[in-house]
Every structure is written in C-alpha cells, then in structure tokens.
Amino acid sequence: MDITIVAWGIFILFVIIMLLIDLGIFHRHAHVLSIREAAIWSIIWVVISLIINIVVWIWQGKTKALEFFTGYLVEKALSADNIFVFAVIFNYFAVPPEYRHRVLFWGIIGAIVMRLSFILAGAALLKKFHWIVYVFGAIVIVSGVKLLRRRKHEFDPQRNPVLKIARRFLPITQSYHGHYFFIRQGSRVILTPLAITLLAIETTDIVFAIDSIPAIFAITRDSFIVFTSNICAILGLRALYFLLEGLIRLFRYLDEGLAVILVFIGIKMLISEFYKMPVEIALGFVFIVLSISVGVSIWAERVGVPKHYQPNGVNPEEQHE
C-alpha cells in the first residue's frame, strides 16, 4: 500500500513537472504550432508513455503492463476521435490559431482533475456496490451505439447548456484580448471569448470521460493503472490535435471502429462475473479493429469511395434543403 501511494505521488509530480516545462518553457509565448513541432511533441509523449509502461512491467509484471497499454490504446483512440469536436469548438468561437494550444493546455489540467475524481469515485463504487459493474458495462455499450449514430447529428456548441447559462449570467467581452481568459474593466472582472471556449472544452471532456473511464475499468479494476494510462493518453492530446486537425476527416470509418470497440468492452464488463477475458485478447481485438478502421478509411480515400455523410455529421442532401 505504501509503495502504491508513493507511485501515485511520483506520477502526479511527474505530470505537474512536464506540464510546467511544456507551458513555462516551450510554449511560454503564444504561437501557431507547426506540424513538425506537433509531430515532435506527439513522439515525445508516446515515448514517455511507453517508458511508464515498461516501468509498470518491471514493477507489477506483464499482466498489469498489458492492462496499461490496452487502456492507453483505447483512450488514445477515443482522444483522436475527440479532436474533431475540439476543431468544431475552435471554429465556432473563431479562436485564433496561436491561442488554441493555451486553451488545450488548461483544458488538459481540468481534465486531469476531473478524471482523477471520476476514477477514484468509480473505483469506490465498484468496491462497495458490485452491481455497478453492469451499469458501467451498459454505459459503455450505449456510448458505442451513440457513436455510430453521431454522424447523423451535427455537434453544435450552441446547444451546450453550461454555455447558455454562462452567456446569460456572466459578463463576456465581444472580442478577444490576446491570450487572456479574464480582463478587468474598472472594478469588474469580465470573461473573454477564450474563457468561454475553455468552458466548452471542459464540459465536453466530462462527456468524453463518462465514455472512456468505464471502458478502461472494463480492462482493469486497478485505479492506478486506469489513471496513469488515461492521463498518459490525454497528455499528448494537444500535440495530436495540431498534428491531426487536417487529417482526422480522412479517417471516415474511425467512429465505426471505436463503436465496435466500446460495445466489445461493454460486453466484456457485463460478462466479467462469468468469464475473465485475458487482457491479451482484449488488446488484440482493440488493435485489430483500429487497424481495420484506419486502413479501410485510407483505402476509401485513395480509391475515391463517395462519402455518404460529411465528416461533421451533416448529410450532403440536407445542406441544400
């Protein structure tokens, strides 16, 4: 138990140090992240995650390491799918490209805090109420079905109830004021559109967490593995956004692949009391489905298969009505 507490402390301290280095040194000044810079940072975060995976292997053995890698892979895939939502939010609020990294940075900070809370709460619920495992399984399956249907509905930040409340009761400037989230006018503190954008990112991440955290609990009940694999995946999300922002629309079948994975993981959780599926099978299934969905997407783009829907979920026929 003492070793586990120390491990939690070391990991959280490591994350804080890396985030301080990221924002305080490499991104102290607002600038547009180039594809080269985004690729370098993406590689750095992947390498760091693999090093942590090796540490888990040495410390806790092969099974825990495979659980970490499977959870990391699932969360990374879901994060890639979420990039489109971030792009919609940034375009909706017309956020200047040089400020987007700052919004995503603070969005990650909020995501870490929220996910830590969700993971600890989820672990406590699973320990106290055994039947919660079936609720989590149902949530994951429903999330998979919703993901298949999501393409039929355009994501619209304007429908976000939190944003509606913020706009109604909080003072907000009409224009951006550099990279600031708040400005002072006399004795009043006023939000800028950048703060509202951050609020939209944070509230949508809650929805993402509700989908992904139960999914990783289906892979392992070890809250430390759930937390570390989840956080390692989202730490590289900012760099991945700038790397894939223009390419994510090419992966037209990614949603289908992720939906299949979520349904599979939900079923795995529902039958966990009767059959303990080896983590190798879960990892293999996730890897194969992701490879097929990405491979088929690339093939369809190359041979020019017509798109039956726009990447933003708007049916082409509906656009001309």
N, C-alpha and C positions, 0 to 999 in steps of 0.2 A: 504493500500500500504506500509506504514511504517513497519507494522508487517511482511509483506511478505519479505521485504528487510532484516529485522533482521533475519528472519528464514533462508534465503539464506546464510547470513553471518555465522550464528551459525552452519549450516550444513557443509559448506565448511571448517570452522575452525575445526570442529569435525573430518572431514575426514583427514585433514592435521595432526592433533594430533595423530590419530590412525595409520596413515602410519609412522609417526616418531617413535612411540612406537614399531611398527612392525619391522622396519628395524634397528632402533638405539639400541633397547634393546634385543628383542627376536631373531633377525636374523642378529646381528652385525657381526658374524663370519660365513663364508660360510660353510654350511654342508648339507648333504642329509636329506631332510625332511622325517621322518618316517611316516608310515600310521597312527600311534597313534597321532603324533603331528599334522598331516594334518587333522585328524578327529576332534581333539580338536578345532583347529582354524576354521574349517568349521562350527562347532556348535556355536562358539563364534560369527562369522559373521552373521549366521542365527538369533541368539538371538538378536543381535544388530538391525538387520533389522526389526524384529518383534516388538521390543521396539519402534523404529521410527514409525512403522505402528500404534501402539497404540497411540503415541503422535499425529499423524495426525488425528486419530479418535476423540480424545479428543478436538483437536484444530479446525478441519474443518468438523467433522461429519462422519457418516457411509459411505456415497457415496464416498467421497474422499479417505477414508481408503480402501474401496474395490477396487477403481481405482489403488491405490498404490500397493496393494497386487497382483492384476491381472498383472500389469506392471512388478512387481518384478518376478512373476512366469514365465511370458513369457521370460523375459531377462535371468533368471536363466536357463531355459531350453535351450535357444539358446547358452548360455555360456557353458553348459555341452557338447553340440554338437561341439563347437569350440575347446574343449580340444584335440580332435583328430588332428586337424590342428596344434596345438602347439606341439604335440608329434612328428608329421612329421617334423616340422621345427627343433626341437631339435635333432632329429636323423640325419637329413640331414646334419646339421653342426657339428655333433658329440660333442654336448655341454656336458661337464662333469656334472653329476647329482648335484654336490654340488653348481654349479653356476646357475642352472636353476631358483631357487627362485629369485635371484637377477635380472635376465633378466625379469621375470614376474612382479617383483615389479616396475621396471622402465617402463615396458610396461603398467602397470595399471595407472601410473602417466600420461603418454602420452594419454592413453585412456580417462581419466577424462577430460583433457584439450580439446581434440578433440570433445568428446561428448557434453561438455558444449557449445562449439562453434556451433555444429550441431543443438543442441536443441534450442538455442537462435535464430539461423538463421531460423530453421523450424517454430518456433512459430511466428516470424516476418513475414515470408512468408504467413502462414495461416491467419494471421490477415489482411495483405494487399491484398493478392490475394486469394479470396475464392476458386477459381477453383483448387488451389494447392492440396486440399484435394483429388481430383480424381487422381492426379499424384502420391501422396503418396500411395493411395489405389492400383494403378496399380503396383507400385514398390514392394509393399508387396506381391501381388499375383504372380508376376514374380519371386520373391525370393523364394516363396513356390514351384513353378514349377521347378525352378533350383535346389532346394534342393532334389526333387525327382529324378532328372536326374544326380545329382552329383556323385552318386555311380558308374556311368559308366565311370567316368574320374578320374584318379589319381591326387591328389593335388601334384604339383611339385613346390617347392620354386624356382627352377632354372628359371622358366618362369616369375618370378616377375620382371617387367620392372624397378622398382626402384633399385633392387639389381643389375641388369645388368649395370645400369648407375653408381652405386656406385663402382662396381668392375672395371669399365673401367676408371673412373676419380679419384678415391680416393686411397691413399696408404694403403694397408692392409697387416698385418703380416700373415705369413704362419701358425703360431701356437698360441695357447692360452697363455696369460700371466696372470695367476691367474684370479682374478675376475675383472680385469681392462678392460674398454672399449677402452681406449686410452693409448698409451705409447709414450715416447719421445725418439727419436734417433737423437742426436745432436740438431739441430735447428728445426727438423721436428717432427710434431705430426702425429702418424700413428695409424690407427684403428686396433683393434684386431678382430678376428672372432666373439667374443662376441658382439661387436658393430653391426656387420652385422646381427647377429641373432636378436638383438633387433630391428633393422630396418625392418626385415622381419615380426616380431611380430606386430610392429606398423602399417605397411602398410596393413597387412591382417585385423587388427582391424578396419581400415577405411571401409573395405568391410562389416564387421560384423555390424558396426554402421549404414551403409546405409540400412541394412536389418531390424535391431531391432528398431531403433528410430522411423521411420514412423509407425511401428507396435504399439508402445506404444502411439503414437499420435492418433491412431485409438481408443484407450481405453479412453484417456483423453486429453483435449487440455490445461490442466494446466501445464505449463512448469516446475513449481516447483515439481509437482508430477512426471512428466516424468523424470526429472533429478535425484531426490532422489531415486526413485525406480530403475532406470537404474544403478546408481552408487552403491547402496547397493548390487545389484546382482553381479556386476563385482568385488567389493572389496574382495569377498570371492573366486574369481576365482583361485587365486594362490593355496590356500589350497585345493580347489576342484580338481585342476589338479593333485596334488600328491596323492589325495585320489582315484581318478577315472581313473588315467592313465592306469592301468592294467585292469580295469573293463569296460571301456567305449565301448570296442569292443564287449562286450556281449549284449549291447543294440542295436541289429541289426535293429530294426524297429523304432528307435528314429527319424531318418530322415523323415520317412513317417508320424509319428505323428506331428512333427514340421511343415512339409509341409502342412498338413491339417489345423493346427492352423493358419499359415500365410495366407493361402488362405481365411479362415474364417474371419480373422481380416481385410484383404484387402477388402472383400465384405462388411463387417460392415462399413468400411470407405466410400466405394462407395455409399452405400445407406443411409448414415448418414443424408442427407438432407431431406430424405423422411420418415425415421424410426429411432428413437433414441432407440437403443437397450439397455435395462437395463444392468448395469455393472454386476449384479448377473448372468445373462445369459452368458455373455462373460466369467466370471470367472469359472462358472460351466463347460462350454464347454472345456475350456483350461485344467482344472483339469481332466476331464473325458478322453479326448484324450491322455493326457500324461500318465495317469494311464494305459490305454489300451495298448499303445505302449510299455511301460516298462514291463507291465505284460505279454504281448504276447512274448516279447523278452526273458524274463526269462523262460517262459514255453517252448519256442522253443529250448532254450539251454539245458534245463533239459531232454526233450524227444529226443533230438538229431536230430532235423529237419535239413536236409542238407542246407548248406549256398550256395546260388546261386551266391554270389559275395563275394569277400574279403572285410573286413572292410575298407581297404584303397582304395576301389573303383576299384581294379584290378580284372577283370574277370579271374577265375581259368583256363579256357581254353586258355586265351591269354598268361598266364605265360609260357606255354610250347611251344609256337609257335617260 
